[in-house]
Amino acid sequence: FIMVIIIGIKTSQKKKEIEVTRLLGATHWYIRWPFILEGITYGVIGAFFGWIVAVGGLLYATPFLQSTVLKSIPLLPASPLFLLEVLVVELLFAAVLGVIASYLAVLRYLK
């Protein structure tokens, strides 16, 4: 939702440029691709920083949680391979969400 709003605002700021490129014969996909790539970039960067915060929070909070609340449930050591798999899944999901959000945001300006 936030990405749709951000890319929608950026699209509305470039409304005249979009109009000029349409008058010059640009296809809808030619106009849409820069915004889609921007949405993918926002999604991937956000997912990466979110993963860093989550892993950092896990590493920081594990000793406290295991000494008080989760005495018999082991949180760590989590496999580094598992953490990388989670990162890859998050990056792919964020890229797909970026594409969908960008497509929806630009759709109303290309009608």
SULBEL-V858440 format. One record per residue. N is the residue number from 1. SS is DSSP state (H for helix, E for strand, L for the rest). PHI is phi in radians with two decimals (999 if undefined). PSI is psi in whole degrees, 0 to 359 (* if undefined). Layout:
# SULBEL-V858440
N/SS/PHI/PSI + N/SS/PHI/PSI
This chain:
# SULBEL-V858440
1/L/999/316 + 2/H/-1.15/321 + 3/H/-1.17/323 + 4/H/-1.09/319 + 5/H/-1.16/313 + 6/H/-1.10/312 + 7/H/-1.24/328 + 8/H/-1.10/320 + 9/H/-1.15/316 + 10/H/-1.11/323 + 11/H/-1.17/319 + 12/H/-1.18/330 + 13/H/-1.23/333 + 14/L/-1.79/25 + 15/H/-1.06/318 + 16/H/-1.20/321 + 17/H/-1.11/320 + 18/H/-1.11/318 + 19/H/-1.10/318 + 20/H/-1.14/317 + 21/H/-1.17/328 + 22/H/-1.19/321 + 23/H/-1.16/331 + 24/L/-1.43/357 + 25/L/1.80/16 + 26/L/-1.24/143 + 27/L/-1.37/167 + 28/H/-1.09/321 + 29/H/-1.22/327 + 30/H/-1.11/324 + 31/H/-1.34/325 + 32/H/-1.31/327 + 33/H/-1.01/316 + 34/H/-1.05/323 + 35/H/-1.26/324 + 36/H/-1.14/317 + 37/H/-1.11/324 + 38/H/-1.14/319 + 39/H/-1.12/320 + 40/H/-1.10/317 + 41/H/-1.08/314 + 42/H/-1.05/316 + 43/H/-1.11/315 + 44/H/-1.17/317 + 45/H/-1.12/317 + 46/H/-1.11/319 + 47/H/-1.16/320 + 48/H/-1.13/313 + 49/H/-1.16/324 + 50/H/-1.11/320 + 51/H/-1.12/317 + 52/H/-1.06/316 + 53/H/-1.14/319 + 54/H/-1.16/315 + 55/H/-1.18/319 + 56/H/-1.09/318 + 57/H/-1.12/322 + 58/H/-1.12/314 + 59/H/-1.16/323 + 60/H/-1.31/319 + 61/H/-1.55/345 + 62/H/-1.02/312 + 63/H/-1.05/320 + 64/H/-1.15/313 + 65/H/-1.14/322 + 66/H/-1.32/337 + 67/H/-1.46/340 + 68/H/-2.04/301 + 69/L/-1.67/310 + 70/L/-1.82/63 + 71/L/-1.09/320 + 72/L/-1.82/358 + 73/L/-1.80/114 + 74/L/-1.38/127 + 75/L/-1.64/318 + 76/L/-2.12/154 + 77/L/-1.49/120 + 78/L/-1.47/141 + 79/L/-1.12/133 + 80/H/-1.05/328 + 81/H/-1.13/320 + 82/H/-1.11/317 + 83/H/-1.13/323 + 84/H/-1.21/324 + 85/H/-1.11/320 + 86/H/-1.09/318 + 87/H/-1.07/315 + 88/H/-1.10/317 + 89/H/-1.11/318 + 90/H/-1.10/318 + 91/H/-1.13/318 + 92/H/-1.15/317 + 93/H/-1.11/319 + 94/H/-1.17/323 + 95/H/-1.14/318 + 96/H/-1.13/317 + 97/H/-1.10/323 + 98/H/-1.11/319 + 99/H/-1.12/314 + 100/H/-1.13/315 + 101/H/-1.11/318 + 102/H/-1.17/318 + 103/H/-1.06/315 + 104/H/-1.19/324 + 105/H/-1.23/323 + 106/H/-1.47/338 + 107/H/-0.98/318 + 108/L/-1.28/338 + 109/L/-1.54/351 + 110/L/-1.74/2 + 111/L/-1.42/*
